[in-house]
Amino acid sequence: MRVDIVSDVVCPWCAVGYYQLATAARETGTDLEVHWHPFQLNPHVGPEGENLRDHLALKYGTTPEQSDAARDRLTALGAEAGFTFNFNEDTRTWNTFDAHRLIGWAELSGRQHETKLALLKANFTDNRNVSDREVLTEIAGSVGLDGKEARAMLDSEAYGAELQAALEFWRGRGISGVPSMIFLGRHLVTGAQGIETYRSILDQLTAMAKEAS
């Protein structure tokens, strides 16, 4: 079953949503054909990143207590679905333009999915700087891509225009929050819906496809 997922590497709910969906797919015996598409939550963040607590306080008015509650909830939901969050006081959020360029480049070698998941892990589990080209080069090598070729691409302007076009395309389609999942090219589901809800969605779409055939 094809699912197009619009998301960002620094979106914790995107990590939760995907791993909830993946769990539901395993439980229902559904083969997913996942296609990742870019979205930038923080395009104006500089190369040094921003402390996540400070960033959320400035952007949304999030209090320390609200931040702690959200981190606890994300950590629990992630663990339930098989993903590990390691939040700490130094956790930062990053500009993901180069990370998305790497994902786009990896698609040419059939490694888009592995690269996306490796970036989510690097950011949320390992607390690595996913805007750093050295880190991105290491991640490329870890999923079987050529590290030298990846670094040369990152040091060029390759895939920048394609990325901008993709970002504008999804904004033009009305996507303003992530994760946004489009099942079978026509059924839009937003947010992290939970394993049970995704099971229901997959079962319903599978049944609809059988009826249509």
Secondary structure, DSSP 4 states (H G I P E B T S, - for coil): -EEEEEE-TT-HHHHHHHHHHHHHHHHHTPPPEEEEEE--S-TT--TT-EEHHHHHHHHH---HHHHHHHHHHHHHHHHHHT------TT-EE---HHHHHHHHHHHTTT-HHHHHHHHHIIIIIS---TT-HHHHHHHHHHTT--HHHHHHHHTTTTTHHHHHHHHHHHHHTT--SS-EEEETTTEEEES---HHHHHHHHHHHHHHHHHH-
